[in-house]
């Protein structure tokens, strides 16, 4: 198999933007990703490489982070003839993730993101572990590798509805649910886990939730917040991360008119997380 190696340079570097770009690049034929100090490397089969989709992914990412004057450039070269996805998986080993109650999650991220090591994931997991989860229904918006939904079920939730805009992430999440002994049965009347492909419009299929989790960048959170709140029960909780200190005030200005009140804030390095109640 012949691959292209794409090297993306970001100015200024933005880890959240790198996550968004990686998700969007899957539409351009990229199937393996590796973060760098100044951006991202991606590998795409030459047969499925789509330059227009690559340019579209860059345009969407820079527009999403327009407030930070983000610019992205890239180069494309022919890579050696090997399976870069298999090579990446062989070179990256991820230890099981320990939950506060001692349970462990096994995650195989088929991309370089979503291994559970990111600060935003850690904060959401910490907040989630403090909530009464027994018999609850949880929505995981932008599920990525599925780690948050899996953790919710392991900690006592009865049902998880997850979705992601990236088809690669949905497939990876399904693998990880199965890896942790959770069947993703799309045909069951009320499956314990259901994973949909798409954006927030997928919530039309979702049950009303006791808890909604969204570890996504600020602009998507702002755009989708009304849809999130509409699918959360009264007295339900919304856990948000994927943003910085300066993003908290715009988020609160968005959530307060929708009936959410701030319950807790978490900090981990430059990243922040919020727990709100409806």
N, C-alpha and C positions, 0 to 999 in steps of 0.2 A: 504494500500500500504506500502511495506517495503522499506526503504531507507538505503543507506550507507551515512555516513558523512565522507568526505575527508578533512583533514586539511593540507594545503600546507604551508611550511615555506620557505621563500626566503632569501638568503644571498648573497649580501646585498639586502634589500628590494627595489623593483623598481615598482612604481605604473603603469608605462606603461607596464611592463612585466606582472603584474597581470591582466591587461586588455586583453593582448594577450592570456595568459594562459586560462582565463575564456572563451574566444571565442573558443579556441581549445578543451576545455574539453567537450563542448556540443557533440562532436563526440564520447565521451566515455560514454554517457548516462547521463551526469550531466544536470540538468534543473533548478537549483537554485544556486545563488552565493552570497557570503557575504564577503566583504573585511575585513581583520584584520590588526593589527598594523605591523605584520611581514609577511603577505602573503595573504592567501585566504582560505575560507571555501567553499566547494561545496557539493551538495547533489545529489545523483543519485539513481534512482529506481534500486533495486537489479536485477530485470528482464532484465534490459538493460545495466547494468554495464559492461564495457569492459576494463579490466586492460591493455591490450595491447595498446588500444587507449589512455588511461591515460598516460602510459609511453611515447607514441609517442608525446603527447601534451607537456609533460615536456621536452623531447629532442628537439623538435622544438623551444620551448620558450628559452631554454638555448642557443641553437645555434644562435637564432636571436639576443640575447644580449650577445654574446660571448665576445665582446669588454669590457664588464663590469664584466667579470668573475663570472657571475651569477650561483648560484647553487640552486636547488630546491629539497626538500625532502617532503614526505607526509606520513600520516598515514590514515588508513581506518578502521572505526568502524561502528557497526550497530546502526542506529539512531532509536529513538522512532517511533512508527507506526503513522505517520501523514503526511499530504500533506505539505511538506516544502515550496513549491512555494507559496501556498495560505497563509501559515503562514507569510512568508517574506513580501508578498504584504500587508497583514493586518497590519503589524508592521511598515511599511515604507510609510509615506505619503509625497508626494512631491507637493509643492506649484506650481501654474502656473508660467511659465517663462515669464517675461516681456521683450518685445523688445523695442528698443529705441523710436519707434513711438507710444508706449503705448499699442500695441496689446499684447495679452497673448497667450502662447502656453501651452497646457495641455499634459504632457508626463507621461505615465505609463511605467516605465522601468521594464520589467519582469525579469531583472537581476539587480545586484547592481550597474551597470555602465550605463552611458548614461542618467543620470537624468538632465543634463544641469548644474550641480553644479561644474563640473571639470574646472580647469583653462584653459585648452586648448579649451574647448567648448566656454567658455566666450570670449576668444580672437578672435576665428573665428567669432562668432556672432557679436562682435564689429566691426571687419574689414568688414564683409559682409554688415552691416548697412550703411557703408560709401560709398558703391559702387552704381552706377545707375543700378538698377535691373529691371526696367520696360521692359517687353517683352523679357527678356533674357532666355537663356537655361542654366541650371546649372547641373553639374555632382557632385554627392556626393559619393566619393570613400571611401568604408568602412563605410557605413552609420550608423551602430549600431542601436540605437533606432529611427533614422530618424529625429532627432531634427534639424539638419542643413538644410536638404532639405525642411522641413516644414517651417522653418524660411524664407528661400529664397522665397518660394511661397507667404508667408504672406507679405513679403516686396516688392513684385511686379514682381517676376520672372514668366514667362509664363509656364515653363516646367522644370521638374526635373527628371533626370535619376540617380537612386541610386543603389548601389550594396553592398553586404557584403558576406564574405566567410562563415559566420555562419548562418545556417538555422533558428536557434532560433531568431537571430537578425532581419532577413528578416521578419519573422512573426510578431515580435514586432513592427517593423517599419510600416508595413502595418496597424496594429491596431492603431498606433499613428497618421498616416495620416488620417485615417477615423475619429478618435476622434476629430481632428481639422477641420473636414468638407471637407477634400480633398479626392476625390475618386481615388483609385488606380485601374484603369481599364485596364487590360492587353489586352483586345480585341479591344479597341478603336484605330483608325489609328494613332492618335497623342494624347495620354493621357497626362494630366497635370503632372501625377506622374507615374513612372514605377520603380519597384524595382526588381532587378535580384539577383539570388543566384550564387555566385562564386567569383573568384579573378579578377585581372585586365583584364583577357581575356574576361570578360563580356563587355568590352568597344567596342568590335566588333559590339555589338548591339546598341551602344549609338550614339546619334546625335552629331554633332560638337557643342561644348559648348562655351558660352561667359565667363563662370566662372567655374572653377573646385575647389572643396573643398576636402581636404584630411587631416583628423585628425587621423594619424596612426603613428606607431613608425618609427624611422629614417631608419632602414634597409629596411623596406618595401617601404618607400618613395623612397629610392635610387634605389631599384630594379625595381620599377614601373614608375619612372619619365618619361622615354621616351614614354611609352604608354599614360601617362597623357597628355604630351605636344602635342602628335600627335592628340589628340581629343579636343584641344582648338583652337579656331579661332585666326587669327592674331589680335593683340591688346586686346586679351582676358586676363583674370586674373587667377592666380593660388594662392589659399590660403592654406598654409600648417601649421600644428601644430602637437604636439605629441612628442616633442623632447626638448633637453636642449641647453644651450648656446654653449657647446663644439661641438654640432652637426651642428651648422649653417655653419661653413666653409666647411665641406664635402658636405653639401647640395648645397651650392652656386657653388662649384667646379663641381657638377653634373648638375646643372640647367643652368649655363651660356653657355656652349657649345650647349645646346638645344634651345638657343634663348630667355631665360627668363632673365629679369633684375629686380633687387630688387627695390621695391617701398616703403616698410614700414616694420618695425620690431615691435613686441609687446612682452612685458614681463609680466608675472604674477607668482610671486614666482620663482621657479626653471624652470618653463616652458617657451617656446618661440613659437612665431608664425611669419610667413613671408607672405607678400603679394608680388607677382611677376607678371610681365606683359610680354606677348609674343610679 
